[in-house]
Amino acid sequence: MVVAIALVVAAFFVVRWYTTPVPPKPLTQDTTAAVISQITGLPASEFNAVGQGTANNLIKPVKGTALTGATGKPEVLYIGAEYCPYCAAERWALIVALGRFGTFSGLQTTTSSSTDIYPNTPTFTFRGATYTSDFAVGLVGFVLEIIQRLFTRRSAGRLVRWELESILIRIRRLRDVHQALTGDFLLPTDEWARQRAALVHSRSFDKVVTAYREVDRVNDQWAWRKDMAKGGLIAVNLEGDGLDELEAAVKDASDSLGAFVP
């Protein structure tokens, strides 16, 4: 039964691996420069030919005093996330529009998340880029983009949650099916060790720390008993090992992570 569960878990990760699209390789600097030059150098005739297209909810001019920066010119604030495919599409239009009034420097190509809808949507990143204009638009405040940090946190949360779910499966099996500890009896903590830093500022961090503190406590008990048994089999002490407390803490952490990752 243990082997069967292990095979199911392994199959899950294999399927996940092979069904997740591989991100394309970044464009070379020369190719990136050529693409940027092309989309920021479109002639006015092409914009005029397109006109408003099929849009029926047009942007309306702001009434009252315009919001300007220290230079006295209007500022543009763009907030998005690099993993988001819709934000990826928006950045093309934003670069094309702002390219009519100024110059971008430091733009690099990237893609949206490979695990979200419309995976690996080609786009640009504003991280480290600058924009200057002498015509109408001052310094563009798009650097407040939520970018890679949120994507990294989301991915880390998903991986740690999978590990916590695997711990819950093992706890329930020990309680309901077979209480002997065999083979690799220690509960997994490798993913938490790898992803901990990425989750430090997440709302779930304290609950996950508590869960893995319980995991370490139980692992220490089992390792000590295994050592005392001189390599022989040992059984779980459901009450003495505190599996109820462990299960409650792990479930609480998993549920908390589940609030922002699937």
KANORKA-V390877 format. One record per pair of residues at least 4 apart in sequence whose ideal C-beta (glycine too) atoms are under 8 Angstrom apart, sorted by the first residue. I is the first residue (numbers start at 1). GAP is how many residues later the second one is. D is the distance in whole Angstrom. If there is no record, write none. Layout:
# KANORKA-V390877
I,GAP,D
I,GAP,D
This chain:
# KANORKA-V390877
1,4,7
1,172,8
1,176,6
1,177,7
2,4,6
2,171,8
2,176,8
2,180,7
2,181,7
3,4,6
4,4,7
5,4,6
5,164,7
5,168,7
6,4,6
7,4,6
8,4,7
9,4,7
9,157,6
9,160,8
10,4,6
11,4,6
12,4,6
13,4,6
14,4,6
15,4,6
16,4,6
20,94,6
20,95,6
20,99,8
21,93,5
21,98,5
21,99,5
22,92,7
22,98,8
23,88,5
23,91,5
23,97,5
24,87,6
24,96,6
24,98,7
26,6,8
26,82,7
26,83,5
26,84,7
27,4,4
27,5,5
27,8,7
27,82,5
28,4,7
29,4,6
30,4,6
31,4,6
32,4,6
32,75,7
32,76,7
32,77,5
33,4,6
34,4,6
35,4,6
35,74,8
36,4,6
36,59,7
36,68,7
36,71,6
36,88,8
37,4,6
38,4,8
39,53,7
39,56,6
39,57,5
39,60,7
40,55,6
40,56,7
40,59,3
40,60,8
40,63,8
40,64,7
41,58,7
42,4,5
42,5,7
42,54,7
42,57,8
43,4,8
44,4,6
45,4,6
46,4,7
47,53,8
52,6,6
62,4,7
62,5,8
66,8,6
67,7,7
67,8,7
68,4,5
68,5,6
68,6,6
68,7,7
68,70,7
69,4,6
69,5,8
69,6,4
69,69,5
69,70,6
69,72,8
70,68,8
71,67,4
71,68,7
72,66,7
73,60,7
73,63,7
73,64,6
73,65,3
73,66,8
74,62,7
74,63,6
74,64,6
75,62,7
75,63,6
75,64,6
75,65,7
75,66,5
76,18,8
76,22,7
76,61,6
76,64,5
76,65,7
76,66,7
77,64,5
77,65,7
77,67,7
78,12,8
78,13,8
78,16,6
78,48,7
78,62,7
78,63,8
78,64,4
78,66,8
78,67,7
79,65,6
79,66,6
79,67,7
80,4,6
80,7,3
80,10,7
80,11,7
80,65,5
80,66,7
80,67,8
81,6,6
81,64,7
81,65,5
81,66,7
81,69,5
81,70,7
82,5,7
82,6,8
82,28,6
82,30,7
82,43,6
82,45,8
82,63,7
82,64,8
82,65,5
82,66,5
82,69,6
83,29,6
83,30,4
83,33,6
83,67,7
83,68,4
83,71,7
84,4,7
84,28,6
84,29,8
84,32,7
85,4,7
85,27,4
85,28,7
85,31,6
85,32,6
85,33,4
85,34,8
85,36,4
86,4,7
87,4,7
87,25,7
87,36,8
88,4,8
88,23,7
88,24,4
88,33,4
88,34,7
88,35,4
89,4,7
89,32,7
89,34,7
90,4,6
91,4,6
91,32,5
91,33,5
91,35,7
92,4,6
92,31,7
92,32,8
93,4,6
94,4,6
94,48,8
95,4,6
95,9,7
95,12,7
95,29,6
96,4,8
98,4,6
98,6,7
98,33,6
98,35,8
98,39,7
98,42,7
99,4,8
99,5,7
101,32,5
101,34,5
101,35,5
101,36,5
102,29,6
102,30,6
102,31,3
102,32,7
102,33,7
102,35,6
102,38,8
103,28,7
103,29,6
103,30,7
104,25,6
104,26,7
104,27,5
105,24,7
105,25,5
105,26,8
105,27,8
106,22,5
106,23,4
106,24,6
107,17,5
107,18,7
107,19,8
107,22,5
108,16,7
108,17,5
108,19,8
108,20,7
108,21,8
109,13,7
109,14,7
109,15,6
109,16,8
110,13,6
110,14,7
110,15,4
111,9,4
111,10,6
111,11,6
111,12,7
112,4,6
112,6,7
112,7,7
112,8,7
112,9,4
112,11,7
113,6,7
113,7,8
113,38,6
114,5,5
114,6,5
115,4,7
115,40,8
124,5,8
125,4,7
125,22,7
126,16,5
126,17,7
126,19,5
126,21,8
127,16,8
127,18,7
127,20,5
127,21,7
129,14,8
131,6,8
131,8,7
131,9,4
131,11,7
132,7,8
133,4,4
133,5,7
146,4,5
147,4,7
148,4,6
149,4,6
150,4,6
151,4,6
152,4,6
152,46,5
153,4,6
153,45,5
153,46,6
153,48,8
153,49,6
154,4,7
154,106,7
154,107,6
155,4,7
155,43,8
156,4,6
156,39,4
156,42,4
156,43,5
157,4,6
157,38,8
157,42,6
157,45,7
157,47,7
157,100,5
157,103,6
157,104,4
158,4,7
158,99,8
158,103,4
158,104,7
159,4,7
159,32,5
159,35,8
159,36,6
160,4,6
160,31,6
160,32,6
160,35,5
160,39,7
160,48,6
160,97,6
161,4,6
161,93,6
161,96,4
161,97,6
161,100,6
162,4,7
162,29,7
163,4,7
163,25,6
163,26,8
163,27,8
163,28,4
163,29,6
164,4,7
164,44,8
164,47,6
164,86,5
164,89,6
164,90,4
164,93,7
165,4,7
165,89,6
166,4,7
166,22,6
167,4,6
167,20,5
167,21,7
167,48,7
167,83,5
168,4,6
168,79,7
168,82,6
168,83,6
168,86,7
169,4,6
170,4,6
170,17,6
171,4,6
171,72,6
171,75,6
171,76,5
171,79,7
172,4,6
172,75,8
173,4,5
173,5,7
174,4,7
174,5,6
174,7,8
174,62,5
174,64,8
174,69,7
175,4,8
175,61,8
175,63,6
175,68,7
179,56,5
179,57,5
179,59,7
180,53,5
180,54,7
180,55,5
180,56,8
181,4,4
181,41,6
181,45,7
181,52,7
181,53,5
181,54,7
181,55,6
182,51,7
185,37,6
185,41,7
186,33,5
186,36,7
186,37,7
187,28,5
187,31,7
187,32,6
189,4,6
189,23,6
189,26,6
189,27,7
189,30,7
190,4,7
191,4,6
192,4,6
192,16,7
192,20,5
195,4,6
196,4,7
199,5,7
199,6,5
199,9,6
200,5,6
201,4,7
202,58,8
203,53,7
203,56,8
203,57,8
204,4,6
204,49,7
204,52,4
204,53,5
204,55,7
204,56,8
205,4,6
206,4,6
207,4,6
207,42,8
207,45,5
207,46,4
207,49,5
208,4,6
208,45,5
208,48,7
208,49,7
209,4,6
210,4,7
210,39,5
210,42,8
210,43,7
211,4,7
211,38,4
211,39,5
211,41,7
211,42,4
211,43,8
212,4,6
212,41,8
213,4,7
213,36,8
214,4,6
214,28,7
214,31,6
214,32,4
214,35,4
214,36,7
215,4,6
215,31,7
215,35,7
216,4,6
217,4,7
217,25,7
217,29,8
218,4,6
218,23,6
218,24,7
218,25,7
218,28,5
219,4,6
220,4,6
221,4,6
221,20,6
222,4,6
222,12,7
222,14,8
222,19,7
223,4,6
224,4,6
225,4,6
225,9,5
226,5,8
226,8,6
229,4,7
229,5,5
236,5,6
236,7,7
237,4,5
238,5,5
238,6,8
239,5,8
241,5,8
242,4,6
243,4,6
244,4,6
245,4,6
246,4,6
247,4,6
248,4,6
249,4,6
250,4,6
251,4,6
252,4,6
253,4,6
254,4,6
255,4,7
257,4,6
258,4,8
